[in-house]
Amino acid sequence: MFSIHENNGYGPAWLRKKLKHSRGGDMDASAKLRSGGIVFLLLTGSFFALAFSEVHVSVKNRLGSGKNMTLHCQSEDDDLGEQNVADGSEFGWDFNVNVWGTTLFYCDMGWESVQDYQFDAYSFARDLVRCDAQCLWLVSEEGMYGFNGQTGFWEYIYQWPIGLELAKKKLRL
């Protein structure tokens, strides 16, 4: 916090004038300036916390039975390349969210049962609160789970599309 001081400790004379609030209350200019300064510092601090907050994203392969998956993640600015993630392993990266609150990392992935599946690995609008500083994903046979940092639980978020052959088999049953 900042303050303005003269020898008398009360601030300059022009600042000591009483100002009327719209509701009729009195507040001297130095108190108003201090209040404005506090609000400014809070907003500035929030801006810098957002602009410089680092996030870690990790996608874990828990498909089982030795199934590897391919994963290709990117944002508007960064392409992380295609990765081959072995069963039981994970691929992760770190980044800073942008100041506009529009950071988005999206991924294409696939393995023998599911090909060309796309998902958002980090979306600022969705994950600011859910993930906070780390956004964890778990890929399994039944779908994808995302870790909720607020609750401490894995949540079922994405279901795999039913393949044409599987759909045909279900129709015959």
FENSULVEN-V133583 format. One record per run of one state. SS is the DSSP state (alpha for helix, beta for strand, coil for the rest). FROM is the first residue (numbers start at 1). LEN is the number of residues. If there is no record, write none. Layout:
ss=<SS/SS>
from=<FROM/FROM>
len=<LEN/LEN>
//
This chain:
ss=<coil/alpha/coil/beta/coil/beta/alpha/coil/beta/coil/beta/coil/beta/coil/beta/coil/beta/coil/beta/alpha/coil/beta/coil/beta/coil/beta/coil/alpha/coil>
from=<1/13/16/18/21/26/29/52/54/62/69/75/79/86/90/97/104/111/117/124/132/134/141/143/149/153/160/164/173>
len=<12/3/2/3/5/3/23/2/8/7/6/4/7/4/7/7/7/6/7/8/2/7/2/6/4/7/4/9/1>
//
